[in-house]
Amino acid sequence: MKLINKLLKPIKLDKMTKYILLPVFITVFLLYSWVIGFTFGQRKVFDYFIVIGLCLVLPLMIAYMSTFLFDFIKKIPSHVIFYILTVAGMMIFMFDSGKAEVANVIVVIALPLCVGLIGYTVFRMVNKVKLKWYVNVLQVLLMIASAGVVCLVFIYDGPSNELEVNAFETYKTDHVVYENEEIYDIVSGVYGNADYLDKYDDKDGFESTTTSISHFLGSWSWSREKYLGFNVFSVPLNAHYYMPKEDGAYPLVLVVHGNHEMSHDSEIGYEYLGNYLASRGYIVVSVDENFLNYSHLNSGLLQSSLGNENDARAYVLLEHADYLLKESFKSDSVFSDKLDGEVALIGHSRGGEAVSVAAFFNQVNYLPNNYRKKFSYDFDIDTVIAIAPTDKQYKPGGRGTELKDIDYLLLHGTHDMDVSYLTGLNQYERIHNESSDHFKSVVNIYGANHGYFNQTWSAADTMPFGGRLYNTGQLIERNTQEIIASQLIYNFLEASIKKDDNYKKGFENLSAFVDLPKGLYQSQYHDGKDVIVLDYNEDNYLETGRLATVEGLGLSKWYEGQSAMDSKTSEVFGAYLGWNQSGQYIVTLSETLDLSLEDDLFLTLADNTKDEDDLIDFEILLKDMYGQSATLALSTYGYLQPRIDIDIPKVPFIEDNKNHELMMQTYQLSLEDFINVNSDLDVSNLTSITLKFGLTDDKVIFLKDLGFRLQN
């Protein structure tokens, strides 16, 4: 009887419940039941009973069980509840993770449990508490399990995730580019406001001017202003510079960091890049824009986040360029006669988006969303380099930033744990080079992450303990990543600013850069000389392309769509082609192209086959109007890299949070190689290109584009 009364206690009726709460409960319950019936009434009988159980019974059961929990909590001393709740709150804050949610819950339970059990053991020893043997066994097992989780988090970095196959090692080229050695001694220093000079104790530093960003940000919080010592109307131009000691005029390279804790000095994290480039003939200025960054105090606790501020980041960058170019005409400036007028922009993370926006502002006369802000820069900016950039945080006219006739390099790591997908590829697609002098390239670096591009950022680039939930054991060394970034950026600057075709040709096949550290690199290359036959942006008809009609024979899959970008929106379109043992994708040209032996056939591909580690190869057949044909294997250039699924969490078997992104590679085959197969082939009168698949089971590839690259 006591048990029954206890079970009925939550639904017992006193007078207030009977006349007030019960009518409310019945009314709401009936209305709620009608809504459930109306919403799910068309389901099958079995499905409907599942819905009834979930939507009706489950809330009642949760409410019923909560009453017992509440009664139980009331019996616990208030000081115990205080300690438990505060510990839980602090643990959740320290280990909060969007990419390892299950691991987050486990460690939030395990760490306090481990410490509590150790304390309980000491308590038992001091007070000589004896318990039954099975309780002792349970305590020991719980202690071992919780301690194991703690060790997993704080000691183990994660599995190394070694590559089983590396298609980059198969890429062939006769072109070789060696790393350029240091040429110049360098000098470095700072400029900025008085506080900035005092901060770095640079006696040779000099005070710069200020600028207003009020057209981009109306204001910021009083606490941010108090910390910084200035407002949006008086933003100082602060920076570190690195330049050759020798006299002479050099190109200016502006570097801007991304979003990090405002109180951290992110701009000093590119010292490695500044020293590398300056010793090889560039003046590098790493710009301080920490005042635009996130702050756990201002943005987190006080809820005064600046929001999408990448237009302000871009504007401040251009203000630095304006200031420095004017300084080069002053006889008493350290930059006197040191700048040749050419400007390159390098940005990381949000800064990687900001450099594209800055290049856009340099090409227009007005701020798109406020005509009262007029631009009159028109600097010689032909070179933009984005490192793991964000995209569309600033959208002029509600669209992504469009750029025309500019050299663009995108660097990204496959193991980026912040910008965890290749979002910069969207910006890459929005760069339209009509001039034959301009080119663009993407380099995806296996094992590289977000934080190692900046010397002051962490491996997981998140809160210290939350980052311990991520698999950092699979990363390449920080020093290796810095070497890769330095070499690729320098090579690109030489190709873009110095117009050195030797370096430019290296980006057509990265294996030409023989001094790059060993690893997997997947890259794309496009330039203004490209004649695009297919790029899948013109419509959604399977049979048509820009300059061709298309036919599929024996394919198991054939459809057009967006490329996979780690479950995010992609602006990259292409054709998904699948085959089982054999299949053909026939591209018939709609017009005769003026091609020569010096020109190349190119196509950009990615393997989309799941759970396969085999290198893919297939044949490419060219046919001319006279019936002559020649066939080459894709492996004439190199094999297609199998799809790589990156494990972000440290213990992947606990939760599946993989990066399933398509990593594309541009293949460039010389038409002369086809002539070597059949000397009668007339490349000036080609009629079709056929991709011939075979010898493998159930493969799927993504074809982004296909065309010809003119060399003259």
N, C-alpha and C positions, 0 to 999 in steps of 0.2 A: 504493500500500500504506500509506503514511504517513497519507493522508487517511482510509482505512478504519479504521485503528487509532485515529485521532483521533475519528472518529464513534462508534466502539464503546467509547471510554473510559468514558463514564458507566455502561455496563452490564457492564463487565468483572467477572469473579468472582475474588476471592481466597478463601482458606480461610474467613475469618470471614464474608464475604458469602455463600458457598456454603452454609454450614451454619447460619447464624443469620438473616441478613437476607433471603435468597432464600425460605426456607420461610415467613417472616412475610409477605413480599410476595405470594407465591402464594396463601396462605390468605386474606388480606384481599381480594385482587383477585377471587378466586372468590366470596367472600361478597358483595362489592360488586356483581359482575356479576349474581348471583342477585337481589339487591335491585332492581337496575335492570330486570331482566327481569320480575320480579313486579309492579313498580310501573307499568311502561309497556308490558307485553306485549300489552295489549288495543288498543294503538294500531294504525293502519294501517301497512303495510310501510314506506312512504316516511318516515312520521313516526318509526317505530321506529329506522330507520337514522340519522335526524337526532339522536335521543336518544342512541343509542349513540356517535355521534361527539362529542356535547357532554359526555356523562357519563363515557365511558371514554377515548376517544382524547385529548380536550382536556387532562385532568389529566396524562396521560402526556407529552404534548407540552410542557406548561408546565414539568413537572419536568425534562424533557430539556433544554429551552432554558435553564433556570435554572442548570444545571451549567456551561454555557459562560459565562453571565454571572458566575457566582461565580469561575471561573478568570480572567476578564477583570479583575474587581475586585481580585483578589489581585495582579495585575500593576501596579495603580495605587498610587502611593506613599500611605502611611497618612495623611500630612498633607492630601493632596488629598481623600481620602474624608472626613476630619474637616470640612473647610471645606464640602464639597458637602452633607453631611447636615445640618450646623447651619444653613446657608442655607436648605435646603429646609424644615426644621422651622419656622424663624422666618417664612418666607414664608407657609406654610400657616396659621400662627396669625394673622398680620396680615390676610390676605385671606379667611379662612374665611367662606363665605356659603351659607346654605341656599336662597337664592332666585336665585342666579346661579352655579351649580356649574361649568358649562362655562367661563364667564368667569374663575372663580377659578383653574381649572387653567391656562388660557392665560396669565394675568398672572403666576402663580407661575413659569412657564417663561420668559416674555418679559422680565421685569425683570432677573433675574440674567444672562440671555443678553445683553441690551443693555449692561449694565455690563461684563460679561466681554469682549464684543467691543471695546468702547471701550478697555479695558485692554490687550487683545491688540494693538490698533492702535498704542498708545503703545509697547508692548514691541517691536513690529517696527520702529518708527521709531528707537528708541534703539539697538537692536542691529543695525539695517540688515539685517533678514531679508527676503529676496526669495522670492516664491512664484510659481507659474504663474498666468497671467492668469485662468483660469477659477476658481481658488481665490480670487483677489482679488474677482472678480465675485460669487461666492457669499457671501463675507464682507460685502460692501457690501449685498447684498440682505437678508441676515439682520439686519444692523444696522438697516437702514431699517424692516424689518417689526417687529422687536422694539421699536424706538423709537416706531413708530406706535402700538403697543399701549400703551406707557407713557404717551404723550401722550393717548390715548383715555381712560385711567383717570384721570389727574391733571389734565387740562385740560378735557376735554369733559364737560358735565353730562348730556348725553342729548338726544334729540329733544323738542321742546316739546309735541308731541301736541295740537295745537289742536283744539277742538271743531268739527266740520263742521256740526252742527245742535244747537240748544239749545231744547228744548221749553219750558223755563222762561220763555222770552221770549214764549211764546204764551198763558200762563195769564192769565185775565181775572178781575178783581174790581173792584167799586165801592168796596171798603173800602181806606182809606189810613191807614198809621201811619208817622209821621215819627220819626227818631231824637231821643231826648230829650237836650237839652243839659246840660252840667255845671251843678249847682246849688250845691254846697258846696265850700268849701276843705277840704282833707283833712290829717290828721296820721297819721304812720306810726311804727312802732317794733317792738320785739321783746319777748317774754317767754320765760323758760325757766330752765335751771340756770345756775350761775355760768360754766361753760365756754362756754355758748351766748352769754351776754351779752358775755363777753370777746371772743369770735370776731367779733362784729359791732360791738364797741366802742360800744355804745349806753348812754350814761350815764343816760338816762331809762328804760332797760329795767328790768324788775322780775322777781325770781325767782318761779317758779311751784312747784307741787307735783309729786310723782311718782306713778306708778301701777304696778301689777304686771300683767304679761301672762302669768303662769305657768300660768294655765288654758288658754292658747292655744298657748304655746310653753314646753316644760319647761325648756329652757336653750338657750344658744348657745355657740359655741366660745370657748376661752380667748383666741384671737387677736382675735375680734370684741369680746369684753369688754374686752380690753386697749386696743384702739383707741378704743372708745366711752367707756370709763371708768365703765360701769354694766352691770348684768345685767338679766335679765327681771323681777326683783323690784323694781327701782327705776328704771323708765323715766321720764325727765323729759318734762314737757309743754312742748315748745319750739315757738315759732311766730313768724311775722311778722304784724302787723296793720295794717290801713288803715281809717280811719274818718272820718266828717265831723267837722270842728273845732267846728261849732256845737253848742250844747246841744240835747238831745232824745233820744228813745228810738228806736232803729232795729232792723230785723231783723238777725240774725246769720247770716252766710254763711260756712260752714266749707269750705275747699278743701283737698283732699289729693292729692298727687302719686302716681305709680306707681313701678314698679320700674326702677331705674337703678343705676349704680355707687354703692355705699354712701358712698364718700368725696366724691361730688358733692353740692352743695346744691340739690336739686331744688325745694325749697319756695319759693325766691326766684324761680323761673321764672314765677310768676303775678302778678308785680308789675303788669303791664299790666292784668290783670283786676281786681286789688285797687284800683288807682287809678280805673279806669273806674266800678266799682260804688260805691265810697266817695263819689265826687264826685256821685253821683246818689241817695244816701240809704241806703246799706247799710254795715254794719260787716263787713269781710271779714278772715278769719283764715286764713292759709295755714300749714298744720300741717306740722311736720317729722316725717317717718316714715322718714328715710333709714336709720335703724338696722335697719329691716326689709328693706332692699333687698339686691340681689345684690352680691357683692363678688368681683372677679377673684381676690383673694388667698384669702378665706375660702371662698367658694362654688366657685371654679374650681380653685385649686391644692390647697387643704386639704380639699376635698370636704365642706364643712359647710354646705350650703345649708339655709335655713330651710324650704324647701318651700312648701306651700300655706298662706300666712300671712295671707290676706285677712280672716279673722275677727279676728286681732289688729289689723290696720289699722283695721277698723271699730270695735273696742272703744276704741282710743286716740282715735279721732275723737270718740266719745261722751263720753269722759273730758274732752276739751277743752271740749265743750259744757257739761258739768256744772260744770267749773271756772270758765268765763267767766260763766255765769249766776249763780253764787254771788258772783263778783267784782263784778257789777253792783249788788249790795246793800251793798257796802263803800264807805264814804265816802272812803277814801284811795286808791281804785283808779282807774286811768285809764278803766275801764269803768263807773264809778259812775253809775247812772241812765241808762246809754247803750243798754241792750238792752231791747227791748220783749217779749221772751220767745219770739218766733217764730224758728225755726231752719231754714235751707236747707242742703243738703249738695251739694257739687260735687266730683266725683272724676275723675281722669284715669288711663287705662290700668288697672293693678290697683286704683288708687284709685277708678276708675269702677265697678268691681265692689264695692269696699269700702263705698261710700256706700249701695248697695242693701242690703248686709248690715247696715250700721249702722241703716238704717230698719227692717229686720226685727228687730234686737235691741231697738230702741225699742218694738216692738209686743208683745214676748213677755216672759215672766217668768224663763225659765231658758235657759241655753246648751243648745241641743238635744243636744249630744253629751256634756254633763257637767252634771247637775242641781245639782251642788254650787256652781256659779257662778250666782248669782241676779242678775237685772237688775231695776232699779227706776227706770228713767229716765222714761219717759212724757213726753218733751219734745214740744213743739208742732212736730213735723216733718211737714210736708205736701208738701215740695218736694225732689225728688232730681234732680240733673243729672249725667249720665254722659257723659264725653268719651272716645271710643274705648276703651270698657271691655273687660276680659276677662270671662269668664263661667265659672261652675262650678269655679273653683279652690277655692272653699269651697262645700260642699254640705251644708246642714243636713238631717240624716236621710237622707243619700245622694241628695238631690234638689236641683235648682236653687232659689234663693231665691224664694219666693212673696211678693208684696206686694198689699195690698188698700187701696183708697181712698187713693191718693196721686198727686200730680202728678209726672210723669216726663218729662224731656227727654233724648233721646239724640242726641249730635252725633258724627259720624264723617266721615272724609275718604275719598274714593274711592281716594286714592293712599297710604293708610297702609301703611308698609313694616315695621311691627312687628306690630300686631294687624291683619293684612292682610285681614281679612274682617269683616263687620258682625255680630260675635258678640253685641253688645249687643241685637240684635233678639230673641234668645232671652229675655233678661230682660224686654224690652218685652212679649212675649207672656205672661209670667208675672205681669203686673200686671193686677189685676182691679178695675176701678172700677165699683162698684154705685151709688155716690152720684153724683148728677147734677152735683155741684160740682167733681168731679175730672176731669182730662183727661191725656192723654199724647201725645207727639209725637216723631217721628224726623226728623232733618235730615241728609241725606247731601250733603256738600259736594264738588263736583268740583274736583280739584287740591289738596285739603287733605291733609296727611300727619299722621303721629303726633307727630313731634318739635316742629313749629312751634306746637303749643298750649302748649308750655313754652319760655320764653326761654333756658333753659340747655341744652336738648336739641338734637341735630343734625338735619339734614334727613332722613337715612336712619335715624336712631336705631339705630345699631349701631356696631361698632368703626370707627374713622376710615377705615382703608383699605378694609375690607370694604364700607363704605357707598359708596365710590367706584365700585363695580360696579353700583350701582342708578341708575335713570333719575330723577335729581332735576331735570332740565331741564323736566319736565312739571308741576312744582309751582307753585302760586300763591305770591306773595311772602309772607314771614313776617309782615310788617306787615299785609297784607291778611287773612291768616288770623286774626290777633289781633283785627282789627276785626270780622270776621264773628262770631267766638266771643263777643266782648264784647257786641255788639248783641243776638244771639240769646239769650244768657244773661240779660241785663238785661230784655229783653222778656218772657222766660218768668217771671222773678221778679215782674215787675209783674202778670202775668196770674195767677200762683199765689198769691203772698203778699198783694199789694194787691187781688186780686180785680177787676182792671181788665179788663172784657170787651172793651174796645177792643184790647188786646194779645192776649187769648185768641183773638179772632176772626181776628187776623192769622196765627195758626198753622194755621188752616183753609186758608189760601192764602197762602204766604209772599211772593207777589208784592205783598201789601199793605205789606210792610216795604220801602218805596221807597228807603230809604237804604242798604240792603245793597249791598256791592260787586257789580258786574256779574259774572255767572257762572251756573253750572248748580247748582240746588238741587233735590233730590228729597226729598219729605217725606211723612210719614204723620201722620194726626191721628185720635184716637179719644177719646171721652169717655163719661161715665156716662149721657148722654142717648141713646146709640146703641141702636137696635133692630136687632139683628143678624139678618138673614135667612139669609145663608150665611157660614160661616167655615171649614168643612171640618175642624173638630176633633172633630165629634161621632161620625163613623164613616168607613168607607171605601167607602160605597155611592155610586155616581155619581148615582143618581136622587133622593137625599134631602139636605135641608139642615136647618138649625135650625127655620125656619118656612116651609119650602117644599119642593116637589118640583121636579125638574129634568129637562129633556129637551134633547138635542142633535140638531139637524137639519143635515145637509150638512157636518158638521165633518170635517176630515182628521185631527184629533187631539182626544181628549177623555179625560183621565185625571186622577186626583187624586194628589198626591204632595207631598214636601217641596220648599221653594224651594232653589235652588242657592246655596250659601254658600262659594264658593271651595273646593270639594271637602271642606268640613267639615260636621259634623252640624248641621242646622237644625231648630228646633222650630216653624217656620212652615209651615203646610199650605195648599194651595190647589188650584185646578183649572187644568191646562194645556189651553188651547183653541187649536186650529189650524184654518186654513181656506185654501182655494184658490179665489179669486174670490168665494165666498159661503158663508154658514153662519149658523146661529142657535143661541143658547143661551137657552132659554126657562125662566124661573123662575116657577113657579105658586105663589102664596101659599096656605098651608094655613089661614090665618085672616085675618079682616079686621083691619086695623091702624087705630088711631085717629090719622089724619094730618090735617094742615091745610096751608094755603097757605104758612105760615111755615116749614114743615119742609123738609128737604133729602134727596135721594137721594145716597148716597155709595158708592163702590166703590174698592178698593185694587188697583192693577194694576202689572204690569211687562212690558216687551217681552222675550220670550225668543227672538226671531228672530236667527239667526246671520248675521253678515256682511252686515247691511243698515243703511243710513243714512237710511231714510225715516221721517218722522214718521207714526205710525199714528193713524187716526181710524176710528170706527165709530158706529153709531146705537144709541140706547137708546129702546125703545118701552115706554110704560106703557099698560095697558089696565084699564078698570074693569068692574064687574059688569054694566053696562048696554051694553057693547059699544063704548063710546067709547074712543078712544086718542089718544095724542100722542107725537110722536117728536122727540128732540133729538140732535144729534151730540155726541160726547165733546168735541169742540173748542169747544163752548159754554163749557166751563171751560178746556180747553187740550189740546194734542196729547200723545200718548204718546211719551216719549223712547226712541229706539232703544237697544238694549243696547250698553254701552260695555265693551270689553275693555281693561283697563289693563295696559300693559307695565311690569313691575317691573324686569327687567334693563335696563342701559343700551343694549345692542345686541340688540334683540329677535330679529334674524334668526339670531343664534348659538344661542339657546335659547328655547323657547316656555314662558315662565313668566308667564302672564297671570292676572289676576283676572277670572274669568268670572261674578261674582256678579250676582244679580238685584237691581236697584235699584227699589224700589217707590214709587209715588206715589198718594196718596189724592185722588180727584176728588169734588167736592161740587157737585151741581147742584140748584138751587132748584126745588121743585115748582111754584112760581109761574110759572117759565119754561115748564113743560109746559102750564100753564093758558093761557098767552099763545098757545100754538100751537093749542090746542083748548079753548075756554072751557067746553065741555060735559063735559070730563073731571072725574069725581068722585074726587078723591084720597083721600077718606075711605072709599072702597069699591073700592080697587084689587084686582085679581085676579092680575096677572102683570107681570113685567118681562122684556123680551126684549133681548138684545144681538144686533144684526144686523150681521154682518160682510160686507164686499164691497169690490170695486174694487182689491184688492191680491192679490198672489200669495204663497202659501206663507208665511203669517205665523203666529207662535205667541205667545200671551200667557199670563201667569200671573195668575189672578184669586185674590187672597188673601181678600177678603171683600166683601160687598155688604149694604147695609142702609139704614136711614133714620135721620137725625139730627134729633131733636126739639128745637125752639128754645124751647119753653115747658114 
